[in-house]
Amino acid sequence: MVEPGKGIGVIKHYYDRLQVGIIQLNAPLKIGDTIHVKGAHDDFIQMIDSIQIEHQKIDEANAGDLVGIKLNQKVHEHDVVYRAE
């Protein structure tokens, strides 16, 4: 898990064909939030318009949840997800 103050989650897996990143959260995340994904090969910002847990759409996820999010760009395992201001 990401250290406190070091982001709101970490990428655990990426489904290339679906363009969906699986994120282990350590802080709440909701639709409309803007995230910043940063890693060795990735660095981009995007607004969240869809969150799923076990293929069920939700509006908000909590710390500890493993969520799927449609992403605009490819990401890699261990990339850190930050809340963008």
N, C-alpha and C positions, 0 to 999 in steps of 0.2 A: 504494500500500500504506500501511497505517497505520504511523505512526512507532512505534518501540520504546517500550514503556511507555505507549502511548496506546490500547491495546486489543489484542484477539487477532485481529481481522479487520474487514473492511468489507463492507457489503452491495453487491453488484454488480448484482443484479436481483431483482425480486419477481414471482412468478407468482400473481396475485390469485385466480384460480379454484382453484388448487391449494393456496393459502396456504403456498407454499414460497419461502423466501429463499435466494438464491445468495450464499455468503460466500467471499471470498478470505481465507484464513487466513494469519496470520504467527506462529502459535503452535499447538501441538497442541490438539485438542478431541476428547472422547470422550463416548459415551452416558453419561448420568448427571450430566454437568457442568451447572452452572447458568450461564446467560449473562444479561447486561444489554445490551439494545439501546437505543442513545440516538442521537437525531438531532434535527433542527429540529422535527419533528412527532411523533416517537415516543420513548417512554421506558417500557420494561417489562422485567420479569425473568421468565425461564422456564427449566425444566429441559429438557435435550435428551433426547429419547427415540427419535430417528431421524436418521441421517446417511446421505447417499448421495453417491456419486461416479459420474457417468455412469449413473444409474439403478440402480446396484448398492449394496445396503445394506452398510454397514461399521460396525464398532464404534468405530473411532478414526481420526481424520484428523491429518495432520501439517502443519507450517508449509509454505506454498506451495501447498497443495491448494485447489481450488475445489470447494466442497461445497454440497449442497442440504439444507436443514433445514426441517422442518415447523414453522411458527410460529403462535402463538396470536393474534397481531395483525398488521395490515398494517405493512410497513416500506417505506422508500424508499431508493433508491440513495444511497450515501455515508454512510448511518447507520453508526455505529461499534459494533462488538460487543466487549463487555468480558466478562471472567470475573467472575461474581458471587461474593462470599465468603459 
